[in-house]
Amino acid sequence: MAALQKSIDKRNALIQATIELVNNDGFHATPMSKIAKMASVSPATIYLYFDNKQDLVNKTYIEVKACYTAYAFETYDETMPVEYGFKVIWKRIAEFKIKESANALFLAQCDNTPMIDEASRQEGIKHLQPLLDLWARGKKEGIIKPLSDYLLYAYAINPLSFLMMAQNRGSIQLTQLELDQAYEAAWSSIKVCK
């Protein structure tokens, strides 16, 4: 049992080192040797868990995406009305991006790089299914604009990444009022105006 825990700890250390180094140095300036050093393992140990750097980054992305979406949907129930359900999910996403800023920054970088392969991106999208289902229901009920899920995400969710990065740089300090205003702007951008 102790050997299994040690193995899990090493793999987790590699994942955390990858997140930290990619956030600080970018994908291309993060060699495997640096990841191994930060995780306090030999470079050869990485290959016990991952095929190569691409595999390490893709698996890190999928794990972080799974944590992100588990957090986002923890208090959501698919029977909630569309607007209320979206608010619950949006606020949880905002909370995650503020509280788990290293993981959120890593995901934001992954969304803007060709380093993540298409199979991993598709796996990441699967984790968003409750939100996509909510939007489909909202479109069907005439509450959500009939836009593609990519456009809905771009207008309603992606601005949170911008705000989180601005806060991390010290450019702004998000207050509850600003988060409430950001939510209203997000909802206004996707709801059908009546």
Summary of the structure (lengths in Angstrom):
residues: 194
radius of gyration: 18.5
end to end distance: 60.3
largest distance: 61.1
contacts: 548
relative contact order: 0.11
helix: 74%
strand: 1%
